[in-house]
Amino acid sequence: MSSDEGERIGPDDPGPMHTARIRRQRTTAVLLTVLVTLAASLALLAILLPDGPDTAVATAALVVLIGAPLVRVGWLVARWFRLGDVRYGLVALAVLAVAGIAIAI
């Protein structure tokens, strides 16, 4: 085992762009993990609660569970339009529109 094995040299070396991407992805992963954990906790609480408040807590769990991916898509819409990728931005807007229509109906 050489002493150079731990160093990153070449294409795997995380430059500034890769480091920023890793930071964004890590932040997004943590946010989604927190939201899914919150939804699971609310669902478990709804199971354990008596008949009165369990419906409201179960509804909150569903709102968080459905809203978490929509927040992610909304973030991607803003990012794609900011970067000038209109095609992906419009497709993501269409996904949000379909979700909005489904919620409205």
Beta strands, then each sheet from edge to edge (+ up, - down):
end
